[in-house]
Amino acid sequence: MKTKLEYIWLDGYRPTQTLRSKTMVRENFSGKLEECPMWVFDGSSTEQAEGGSSDCLLKPVFIVPDPARKNAYLVMTEVLNADGTPHESNGRATIDDHDDEFWFGFEQEYFLWDIDHNLPPGFPPGGYPGPQGPYYCGVGARRAYGRDLVEEHLDLCIEAGLNIEGINSEVAAGQWEFQIFAKGAARAGDEIWIARYLLERAGEKYGLAINWHPKPLGRDMDWNGSGMHANFSNKAMREVGDENIFIKICENFGKHIERHISVYGAHNDQRLTGLHETQSIDKFSYGVSDRGASIRIPVSTKVDGWKGRLEDRRTSSNADPYKVAAAIIKTTKEALA
């Protein structure tokens, strides 16, 4: 039997990388990652190589069934140079979490986007819907736009075996969110990228693009932006039960604003303004249950005897979860060294 393997990777476009993919057909494939061979692609067409030396390698790192195609799998890959070293665009290779001690839960927000009108569904041509508020977790044709696509995406993620934990409509019309949790930074990044891929592909059928820009309706418009809030913990945070551990981590994050903002997504200054449940991009704050802080300490962490997680709310919707996780791990380890 012949099987389709969809190799997925991130291109070299700046400031925001985009997804690429191509299909390999294999005979008698068992579904195991170790049976996925390395593959070559033309890096000169993806801003990852020069035309005179254009070969880049795709190294398979994660595989799940492809629920939208017959006899098919989705294969997440890392981009390598021709000599086998990680390509400069390869954020996954920068993660220092070899024992999967860090757990991540990403809350991925996004806007659906009508490609004919260049607006989210729910926005009338040349105008605006009613003010935001009723759309958050809203029900009904005047409040929830694009639900068919969102529900199909949820089913695809579940059928693929991704650890998707939920969906909800967000504060603005046409804005939605899904949540992914995984033990291990690389695994969390793999699952977010596969989920993004499935959403993009499902949108093709509905004529809806996915807008990952953190403020697609404009900086000065009174509409919320889109983030990818990063919930994280390590063993000490989950098990010790010491408030001082969380304070040390938060304080160290405050010393490395640029380290984080530099990988938290392009155009994030348009979203992190101090309005719409955000802290200003050039400031840092933390607090229990504070959704306007840079880092929120969930009230459950405090109630559970200072055992739990933190939520970095600065991460934008278009950020690379690999690079986000790498920065969070580095700063957390430094704080507790």
PyMOL commands that set and color helices and strands:
alter all, ss='L'
color gray80, all
select helices_A, chain A and resi 33-35+43-45+92-94+147-160+185-206+235-239+243-254+257-261+268-270+299-303+321-335
alter helices_A, ss='H'
color red, helices_A
select strands_A, chain A and resi 2-10+19-27+39-42+55-65+72-80+103-114+164-169+175-183+208-211+228-233+286-288+295-297+310-312
alter strands_A, ss='S'
color yellow, strands_A
deselect
rebuild
show_as cartoon
